[in-house]
């Protein structure tokens, strides 16, 4: 990838994405006090941080695509997909049915 001055930059997009992803997972797995969890402002901040991490990974993916290295593109794409799954699979969003059966109906 060339920068504005035409210099060829040799960047490791996969390593950059891994750093972002590791920080994101650290953030997701940090215990939150139940009182703080129920505060709407804290929830909004947590949600915004998750969206920012996903956006950062998506930007790294676009830059990797522009560089044209298939291995980098695949590695960054895999991390982005995993990050999206991790926010979708948030255990605090899981609703357990009282009877233990999926579907909500007895």
BELFEN-V991912 format. One record per residue. N is the residue number from 1. PHI is phi in whole degrees, 0 to 359 (999 if undefined). Layout:
N;PHI
N;PHI
This chain:
1;999
2;261
3;272
4;298
5;268
6;84
7;281
8;280
9;255
10;254
11;252
12;263
13;296
14;297
15;293
16;297
17;296
18;296
19;298
20;297
21;296
22;298
23;296
24;296
25;296
26;299
27;297
28;295
29;265
30;287
31;299
32;242
33;300
34;305
35;295
36;289
37;297
38;276
39;283
40;301
41;293
42;294
43;298
44;298
45;294
46;297
47;296
48;296
49;295
50;297
51;296
52;295
53;296
54;297
55;296
56;296
57;295
58;295
59;294
60;298
61;298
62;298
63;292
64;295
65;297
66;295
67;287
68;82
69;267
70;303
71;295
72;295
73;299
74;296
75;295
76;292
77;299
78;294
79;294
80;297
81;297
82;294
83;296
84;296
85;295
86;294
87;284
88;287
89;265
90;304
91;296
92;288
93;272
94;292
95;252
96;264
97;287
98;303
99;271
100;80
101;262
102;291
103;102
104;81
105;250
106;289
